[in-house]
Each structure stands twice: as C-alpha cells, then as structure tokens.
Amino acid sequence: MSRYIAPLLIGVLGTAILVGLGVWQVHRLQWKEALLAEIAARMELDPVALPEHPDPASDRFRPVALHGRVGSELALVFIPQAGGGGVRMRLIRPLELENGRRVLLEIGNAAPEVLDQLETLPRFSGTGILYWPQEVDLFTPGHDAGTNVWYARDLPAMAEELGTEPLLVIASARDLGNPLILSSEPDPSRIANNHLQYAVTWFGLAIVWAGMTVLWLARIRRRRYLER
C-alpha cells in the first residue's frame, strides 16, 4: 500500500493545481468580458468637459470635448506592427485649452515616410478619449535625450518634456482631418482576450495529468501482481 502513496499524492496535487489554474482563467475570462463591455459602454457616452481631476479608474476611455491651441512640440512613439509589417509612429503634441490647462493630445498615427508631409493644425476643436497607457516596463528603452522619439507612452516623462499635465487624450477618428493619419482610438474588439483558450489548456493538462497518474498506479499494481 505504501507504494501507492507518493504517486497518488503527486497525481492528486498536480491535478488540483491544474484545475485551480483553469478555474482562475475562467474567472479572468468573466472579468475581462465585463471590462470590455464596460469600455465599450464608456466610449459610447456623450462627451463631457475635461474633468478637473480625472481618475484613471473611473474616467478611463471617457469621451471628452476639447478646444484649444496645438503646440509645435512633437513626441513620436514607435508602434511595432505585427508580422514584420514595419512601424508606425504615434503623433503626440501638447494641447493648451482655453482655461490654460495643457494636456497631451495623441492626434493619431502615421507611417514614418509621410511625417514630413503632415501639417500641424494650429487649433484642435473636437472630442477625444481619456487614456492611461501602461506600456513602460524594465525592458522599455529609455527616451533618447535631444530627440522627439519615444519607445513607449511614458506619460510622466512625456508631460515633463512637453510641459503638460501627465494626462493623455486620444483624438476621435472623425476629428483627424488628414487621410495620412490613422486613428489611435482604442478598439475594445481588438483587445486581447485569450482566457478561454488558457482555461481549456489548463483543464486539458489536468485531464492528462490525472490519466498519467492512473496509468502510473496501474503499472505499480501490475508490478506487485507479477512479484507474487
């Protein structure tokens, strides 16, 4: 009987861990679906005036109405394209509102080869989406001092560089006004949601682990039978 204890414990513990990971991914799937639905609902709201103290949690993806003067300073942020399709550049400029506040305005994105063909509109009057990107980590290259090229939207650093609040508004697609610029508006339908796939994988591994444990125990039983 003692021969069965270790394999049984390993089998039960391993299966329990894998099933737990699968259940966790199911909960993550439910959370992600609710989040995407909330994002889509927020983006459908009527634009409001820019809040005095926007909250990254409750105001993320909220449409706002903006009117102000576009500064000449420019930050270009790399957007690597999947499948080796080259790069595009996010175009971010300071926007000075009528009340004197200065925020970061992401006008859109464009291919590097057409940047010298883009004219800077002196004023912006339209709508945008409040957004707090989370793109900076330990592996993000730092900003090259003396250039306007960035490798991620680092709001605190960009705000200091351009003299604005650490607040980003992404211009609405209908307010771009230039066919060479594509909209950078977030699209909830394109936000990755692979939790169902992960859950199926973990549950599948749990079944395999349990099956291998049964085979292991069967081999031990057969070996004991042959030793008699």
Residue pairs with C-beta under 8 A, 6 or more apart in sequence:
3 220
3 224
4 217
4 220
7 213
7 216
7 217
7 220
8 213
8 217
10 213
11 209
11 210
11 212
11 213
11 214
11 216
11 217
12 213
14 209
14 213
15 206
15 209
15 210
15 213
18 202
18 203
18 205
18 206
18 209
19 202
19 203
19 206
21 202
22 199
22 200
22 202
22 203
22 206
23 199
25 195
25 196
25 198
25 199
25 202
26 195
26 199
28 195
28 198
29 193
29 195
29 196
29 199
32 193
32 195
33 193
36 188
36 191
36 193
39 60
39 61
39 186
39 188
39 191
40 188
42 60
42 61
42 62
42 63
43 61
43 63
43 129
43 185
43 186
43 188
45 62
45 63
46 63
47 63
47 64
47 65
47 127
48 62
48 63
48 64
48 65
49 64
49 65
50 64
50 65
50 66
50 97
50 101
50 103
50 169
51 59
51 64
54 62
54 130
54 167
56 132
59 130
60 130
60 131
60 132
61 129
61 130
61 131
61 186
62 129
62 130
63 127
63 128
63 129
63 130
63 172
64 127
64 128
64 129
64 130
64 169
65 126
65 127
66 95
66 97
66 103
66 105
66 124
66 125
66 126
66 127
66 128
66 169
67 97
67 98
67 123
67 124
67 125
68 95
68 96
68 97
68 98
68 123
68 124
69 95
69 96
69 122
69 123
69 124
70 93
70 94
70 95
70 105
70 120
70 121
70 122
70 123
70 124
71 93
71 94
71 95
71 96
71 102
71 162
72 93
72 120
73 93
73 94
73 148
73 161
73 162
73 163
74 91
74 92
74 93
74 120
74 148
75 90
75 92
75 93
75 104
75 148
75 150
75 158
75 161
75 162
76 89
76 90
76 91
76 92
76 115
76 148
76 149
76 150
77 89
77 90
77 92
77 150
77 151
77 152
77 153
78 87
78 89
78 90
78 149
78 150
78 151
79 87
79 88
79 89
79 90
79 109
80 87
81 87
81 88
86 111
87 112
88 109
88 110
88 111
88 112
88 182
89 109
89 110
89 111
89 112
89 115
90 106
90 108
90 109
90 153
90 184
91 106
91 107
91 108
91 109
91 110
91 118
91 181
92 104
92 105
92 106
92 107
92 153
92 158
92 162
92 168
93 104
93 105
93 107
93 120
93 162
94 102
94 103
94 104
94 105
94 162
94 163
94 164
95 102
95 103
95 104
95 105
95 124
95 164
95 169
96 102
97 103
101 165
102 162
102 163
102 164
102 165
103 164
103 165
103 167
103 168
103 169
104 155
104 158
104 159
104 162
104 164
104 165
104 166
104 167
104 168
104 169
105 124
105 128
105 168
105 169
105 171
106 128
106 131
106 153
106 168
106 169
106 170
106 171
106 184
107 124
107 171
107 176
107 181
108 171
108 176
108 178
108 181
108 182
108 183
108 184
109 181
109 182
109 184
110 118
110 180
110 181
110 182
111 180
114 180
117 180
118 178
118 180
118 181
119 178
121 177
124 171
124 175
125 175
126 171
126 172
126 174
126 175
127 171
127 172
127 174
127 175
128 169
128 170
128 171
128 172
128 175
129 169
129 170
129 172
129 185
129 186
130 167
130 168
130 169
131 168
131 169
131 170
131 186
132 155
132 168
133 152
133 153
133 155
133 168
135 152
135 153
135 154
136 152
136 153
136 154
140 151
140 152
140 154
141 151
142 151
143 149
143 150
143 151
143 154
143 157
143 161
150 158
153 168
155 166
155 167
155 168
156 166
158 164
158 166
159 165
159 166
159 167
170 184
170 185
170 186
171 183
171 184
171 185
172 183
172 185
173 183
173 185
176 182
176 183
